């Protein structure tokens, strides 16, 4: 990456042109402060949108063309009608006498005054001067229904949840077991997991679930091989036994020998086992079900499977493939697909099998009495070299990466290495890629968490090769993105949770709330920032949110309360201030919260000062506090239930810390299996607090 260069503000013409394409020329890192965007970043963002602003003459020509286009068009590419708002374009924007008609998804012709069903329809405008224009019309319910009643649930990184049946990492069989047990025995209403998107293959595989190859398809590494029906009919039982022995070795290495979770070793083993399983012919019913799945998935699955087959030969970054194979629609790709049909079918079958086990996990959760079931997680983007970026190239902004601007917490900004969607291409397609993505996720979800939900409104684009400080915001049509989200979630009967932590643009939380998208509230961040900065009393928390004590990116509660998270960062050289200052601040932060808990009567059966309190009692107390808030959903970070000290992810580290590779462990650091979790007195004591509180028998001052 080249070093930062002086920021040159955009010219007046460039500013006007950028505004017409949703590209910002300034941003506000804090209230009352405005910073100009780098002109080069604005020019680069426009170029990624197909607009030439490389010279003053090109900028003037592009500006004139855009203004002419907007003046002449009758309709924008996508129009949104909410059920609670007046329908139809503003008459002032259309020539007098313009006639509007609608063709519904079902192929019926309607007038704009007719009652239209929710869906994505075709709107046609015919002006008296002969001009005709069509647009996608998204008709969406006014808002998503509020979850009925309050519930609590478990938050877990699935890979970290090993059982005595896992092959070295948690799998979908473990998820079903956890959900069935938590729903029936613990009274939990949901289980939230990390993104289960397909990872970029390679050795080593990037273990982060937030930089996947594809968000449209799950990763078959999560399959429970023994639960595939054809497994029972594999003929070579000697090879099966050998595979099971190797699986036992992977499991024992993690659980008994302190090894990290080795995703690559697990996948190597499962891939060999699944190769045997897929040699077993499908029965007539299974064959028909597979054919239905292929037909329903269509080109999207064909592309995904083709990319995986090609990646086995040419590597996992399609930019380095032979030129003809870089285009998913080329004749060369079609020939390669035909030649690799066995491998294409292999990866298609894996997608089908994973889909079936995800469906089974959600069914198990609902049958266990969970009102929501599995909460899946949608990452903010995909790897630039992966399957989605290859198959949907026309929808991604070439040469750009998503990140975050400099702020009070990170003066250098952030570059996440994820290509952003092009808002113009999304609008032109009626947001078809977003709709298909949501439908794929809602197939198995009782709720969906959207990482960095602010990305529905705008994203910080960083030109490749430049530092994050030299980026700029690009705006998306949030009304259309939200309409699609509400439409697809309502069709699926699912809840939506937006991860809206950190710096949020004014009005975003209010807009999400108006449409029924729940927010995310984390105890350590909930302070009276507009007042004295002290912990926010429970009655002042918002109701429409998922409230938690911690997350996968934060220290477990036991480490936070004892200050062990500061010691970890000190050992890794991550502190930006003297250790004594960091320790004092951490102790003061925990002390303020514990003082509030004591004042509310939530710390029970303890005595003495901060250092003599029972750790378990303190963790129970912070969850009693969550019960005191009006939050509709309360999340329990599963490692907190057994006193785990280690964060699953430590932002700002790569090789220094084993991010995304740790099993759930107890207070002493020994891994804890699913079976041991189910028998843990400490866990049951904490879940009893949550269950009783929701029944009205706890959370008070007794």
VENDAZI-V113303 format. One record per helix or strand of 2 or more residues. SS is the DSSP state (h for helix, s for strand). FROM is the first residue (numbers start at 1). TO is the last residue. If there is no record, write none. Layout:
ss-><SS SS>
from-><FROM FROM>
to-><TO TO>
This chain:
ss-><h s s h h s h s s s s s h h s s s h h h h h h h h h h s s h h s s h h s h s h s h s h s h h s h h h h h s h h h>
from-><12 26 33 39 56 78 91 99 109 119 132 151 158 172 190 197 214 220 225 229 237 263 284 318 323 331 341 373 382 387 393 400 414 423 432 447 453 458 468 471 478 495 508 518 523 538 545 557 564 579 610 615 633 638 674 681>
to-><20 30 36 48 72 82 93 103 111 126 140 156 160 185 193 198 218 222 227 233 256 277 314 320 326 339 367 378 383 391 395 404 418 428 442 450 456 463 470 475 492 498 514 522 525 540 548 562 571 599 612 628 637 642 678 694>
